[in-house]
Structures are given as C-alpha cells and as structure tokens.
Amino acid sequence: MNSFEEINLKGFIDEPIAADLDIVAEINKLKKEKNAVILAHYYQEPDIQDIADYIGDSLGLSQEAAKTNADIIVFAGVHFMAETAKILSPNKRVLLPDSKAGCSLSDSCPAHLFKIFKAKYPDHLVITYVNCTAELKALSDIVCTSSNAVQIVNSLPANQKIIFGPDKNLGAYVIKQTARDMVLWNGACMVHEIFAQQKIVKLKERHPEAKFIAHPECEEPILAMADYIGSTTGLLNYSINNPATEFIVATETGIIHQMEKANPNKVFIPAPPNNLCACNDCPHMKRNTLEKLYLCLKNELPEIEVPLDIIEKARKPIERMLDISARLGL
C-alpha cells in the first residue's frame, strides 16, 4: 500500500506532532509560504474558527471561494463544501483536513436515485440546497442556501413548477414563506431533526425572557415555536441586533462560539436534543481538528478532486445562485 492509499483509507494524514509545537504559529507560517487561505464554517470547533481567514455559512463560503486569489484553499467544513470550492475554483488546489467529513443530508440524496425522481417531473425546474454532492448539483438548474432559498424561489415566475431537494424541512419552510407548490425530496439533516419539542418548551419556561432562534432545517413543530428562523449568518446577526440577553439556539452548537464572541454579555443556550448524547454537534463537522488542519496544510493532502465534466455541469447552477444573490443584494 502506498502512502496516498493509506491517507485515503484513514481520511486524513496521521503522523506524530511534537507536544511543544505551536500549531497556530505553524499554520500561519504555512499559509504565507503556500499562499493558502483557510475557509471555515460556523459549525467548526472554536480553535479552527479563530485561525480561519473567513468564517461563514454556505452562501458566504461559496462567495469567498469564488473570488479568492489564494493558490490553495483549505476548507474547514465538510466534503460537499470543499467540492463546491473546487467547482468554483477548478484551477486551485482544495484541501479538506479530514476527507471523511461528510454530511447526513447530502448522503440522504444519492444522485442516481434523484435522477430517476427528477425524470418523473420533466417540466419542473430543479433547485437543490447546497448541502449535496457535486453530482447532484450537476443535475440541478439552481443551487440555493438557507440564506437565499426563499428569495431565489420568489425570483422565479409564479407559474414555474419546482422540484426542491434534498432537505424536506427547508423545502417545507420555503413553501410556507412563498406559497409555492413544490415537489420535495425526502431528505433531512440528522442534527436538525433531533431537537426535542417538549424539552424546549420546558427550557423556555425556565428562561421566559429568552428568544428561541432556529435554523430552517429544523422540523416544523420546532420552527413553529421560534421567535426567529434563519441561516447561521441570520441567527448570528439576530443575536447581535436583538436587545434580548438570553437566546435558546436550535442549530449545530458551533455557531454559539461566534455568538458569544460578538455578544460577551449575552447568554446562549443550546436547544436540547431528544436523547442524552451531544447529537446537536455534527459528528462530520467535528471530524476536523486543528491538528488535522495543520497536517493537511503541511502535506497538502487530502486533496479534493471533482471530474471536469461534473465541474462544468455543476458550476452553472451555482453561478446562477451567485448571480441571483448578487442581483438581490444578498
């Protein structure tokens, strides 16, 4: 077995790191030497967020990946995000600290099955949530994020028939906001489906002044209780701009780090899951660590590759999303 095969099996390079190594300083040094940029999603662990050049949600990360002048993009997120960066910057090297950092929502919609589903509705335009594989994007007409899904649907003619996938909860939320009749793929995010309604009710009773804020990937009974529904960026901005001092947050807990940094005098409480585990932490997002990020940048592996034909097909719906977002000022 050669070293690259071994890397692929493990998902990341596993080599000893000196206990006294200043990993943050080494990462900053490597970034300069290699003209690299680190993009991190809000759901990453705090150490990674703090060293990233840009932190954001899927829309912001896509916009940043499209315009960066770096030679290497280190994507601290999950596989579909790194794929999106490669699609938008095919001439750049895109690295992912742990190549096994996947996505339960993306996995819920295999492209070959979606292709059969799509064929049943030949007169429908296909909008896919960015949380999907490059192959699924290649089957799409427009890609969206939770930040712009409602606006993108509203930008289309009222009589336009739409397939929306893969997230049924985000799709249902968009239908409610736009009054459109859309066909939904039956997919969901494991993190956003585990919040416990009754536990949240009891938590709200203990914190009557707290604002309950939720991501639109949550199920409808959870969203029905929310004071505000929005993307991770939307939730962060709401916590900054709202005068409340307590917030119950129904999304992956990584975003709370940025909320606390922006609002040191406010309290943020993770919404409780329907079990005793920390299932509102995405196990895929949390596969990335500062140590893996350092080794990834040092060895320039694992690298994300996307076939050229998929890049060409998938870029069009992503660029259409970016164009609509720019036109709408999103």
N, C-alpha and C positions, 0 to 999 in steps of 0.2 A: 504493500500500500504506500503510495507516495504521500507527501505532506499535504497536498491540496485535497486529496480524497479524505484524509483524516480530518482536515478542517471542515469539510462538508458534512461528515458524519456527526461531528460534535456541534456544528453550528457556529462555532467561534474558535479562535486560536487560544489554546490553553497552555500557557507557559508561566514559569515562576516569575514573580515580580518582587524585587528587593523590598524588604519591610520598611527601609528608610527612604525609599524613592518618593519624591514629591510629585505625585501623579499629575496634579493640576498644572504645576510648572512645566512638566514634560509635555503635556498635551498642548499647552500654549506655545511651547517651543516648536513642536512638530507642525502645528498649524501654520506658523510663519514659514518654516523651511519648505513645506509642501504646498503652500498656497491653498490651504484647505479651509472649509467652513463647516461648522457644526450646527445643524438644524435639529431642534428638539421639540417634541410635542409636549403639551401641558401635562400629560399623564406620566412623564418620565420621573424618575426619582429626583429629589431636590438637588443632589450633587451634580447631576447631569444638566439640569435646568440652569444651575448657577454658572456653568462653564460654557454654555451654548452661546453662539453668536446671534441666534434668532430663536425665540420661543413662540409657539403659536398653535392655532388649530389647523385643521386640514386645509382650509382655504388659504390662510396666511402662509403656511409652509409651501403650498403649491406655487403661490405667487413669488415667494422668495427663491424657490428652486429654479423658477423660470428666468429670473433676472440676475442670479449671482455670477460674479466674474471669477469665482474660485475654480481651480483645476480639479479639486477633489471635494465632493460633498459627503460628509459623514452624517448619516441620517439616524438620529437617536429617536427611533419610533418603532413601527412595525413594518413588515415586509411590503404591504401594498403601498405605503407611503414612500419607501425607497424606490419602488418600481415607478411611481408617479414622477419622482425626481429624475429618474433615468429617462423616462419618456419625454420629459420637457427639456432635458439637457443631455441628449444622447452622446455628445462628444466629451462629456465629463465622466470621470470615474465616480461611481456612487458606492459607498460602503455602508454596511449595517453591522453594528457591533455584535449582534447575535442573529444569524440568518434564520434561526428557528423562532424568532419573534413574529408570530403570525397574528391571526385575527379570527375570532369565532364567527363574527358577522360575515367576513369575506369567505370563510370556509363553508358557510351555510348556503352559498350560491355558486356551485360549480358551473363553469362556463358552458360545458357541453349540455347540461340539463337546462340552463337558461336559454340556450339557442333553440331547443325544442319548444320551450314555453313561449318564447318570442314569436315563433312561427305560427302560433295559434292566433296571433293578433297582427296580421300583416299591415293593417292600416294605422297602427299605433306608433307613436314616437317613443323611443326608449330613453328614459332618464335614469341613470344609475348613481347612487350615492358613492362618493369617492372611496369608501371603505369596501373595496372589491379588487379582484385581481386585474392585472393588465389585460388578460384575455377577455374578461367581462367588459372592461372599458372599450375594447375593440369592437364589441357588439352593440355599443351604445351610440345614441345621437348626441346626447348632452350628459356631462357629468355634473354633479352638484355636491355641495357640502351641507352640513346642518346650518351653516351661516347664511346660505343663499338659496336653499331649496324652495322656499315659499316664493321668493322674488323671481326665480327662474321659471317656475310654473306659471306665475302671474304674467310673465313677459310673453307667453305664448298665446296664440289665438284661442278664444273661449271654446271653440268647437274642436280643438285639437285633441285627439284621443291619445292617452298616455299610458305606457307601462312604467311603473316605478319599482325599482329594486335596489339592493336586496333587503332593505330594512323595512319591515311591515309597520313598525311603530312610528318611525319617522314619516313613512308614507301616509299613515292614518292621520298624523298631526298635520301634514301638508294638505290633505283632503279637507280637514276641518277648517283650516285657515283660508283655503282658496275656493272651497265649494266645487272643486273639480271631481269628476268621476274617473278615478284612475284604477287600473288593474295593478294589484300589488303582488310581488313575490313574497313568499312566506319565510323570510329570514329575520334574524334578530341578533343582538349583541348579548352575550352571556352576562356581562357586568350590569347592563342597564335593565335586565329583566329580573333581577333578584331582589330589588328593593321591596321591603315588606310594608304594605299599606297600614296595617294596624299598628306596627311598631312606630311608624312615622306619625300616626295620629297621637299616640301616647307621648312621643317626643315633643310634638307641637304643644301638647297640653302642659308639659313641663317647662317649655320655653315659649310662652304665649306671645312675646314680642318679636320672636324670630321670624324672618322671612324664609319661606321654603322655596328654593330655586331648583329647577330640574332641567336636564338635557332632554331634547325631544326624542331620543332613542328609548326613553323610558316608556313603560306601558301606560295606557290611557288612564286607569284609575289613579296612578301616581301623578300624572300631568294634571288631572282634574283638581288636585289639591294645591297645585303650585301657585305661588304669587308671581313667579316669572319663569318662563320657559325660553331657553336659548342655547346656542352653541357654547363651547367652552369659553371663547372670547366674549360672547354675550353675557355669560354668567359672571365672568371676571369683571367686566365693565359695570354690570348691575351692582355688584358688591361694592364697587368704588363709588358709584354715583348715588346709591340709595342711602339715606341717613340712618337706617337701622344699624344696630350694633351687634346683632346676632343673626346668623344665617345657617339654615339646615340645607346641606348641599347633596343633591341626588345626581351624582355622576362619579366617574373614577376619581379617587382621592388625590391624585397627583396635582390637580388644579388648585387644591387648597394651599399649596406652598406659595403660589403666586398671589393668591387672595390675601394670605397673611402678610406677605412682603409689602403689598400695596396698601393694606389696612391694618397696621400693627395694633390698633386699639379696638379692633373688632374680633368677635369670636365666630369660628366656623366649625360646624358640627357635621361630620359625615352622616348621611342618611343610613339607617341600619338595614342590612340585608335580612333575608328571611331564613337565615341559619346562623351558626356561631363562627363561621370562618370569615376571613377577610376577603370575601368574594367581590367587594366593591373596589378591590385592587385588581387591575387587569394583569393576569399572570404572564401574558405575552409582552406587554409594555415593560413589565418589571424584569424581564429576562436581561435587558440591557443594564449594565453596571458601569461605573466609572472605570474600573479595571479593564473591562472588555472594550470600552471606548478607546482607552489608551493603546491596547494591543492592536486593535483594529486600525488605528491611525498609524501606528508604528510599522505594521507589516502590510498595510494596505489590503487587508483581507478581513472578513469575507466581502467579496465584491458582487454587486447586483448586476445581472445581465438580463436583458429583455430582447427577444428576437426582433430584427429590424422590421419585419412585416407587421408584427404586433405594435411596435412603436409607431409606425406610420398610421395604422388604423386607430390606435388609442389616443394619439395626440389630438386628433380633430375634435372629439367631444370634450376633451379637457380644455383646449384652446377656446372652444365655443363658450364653455363656462366662464373662463377668464375674461373673454370679450364682453359677455353679458354683465358680469360683475363690475367690470371697469365702466361700462356704459351706465350702470345703475349707481355707481359710486360706492360699491360695497368693498 
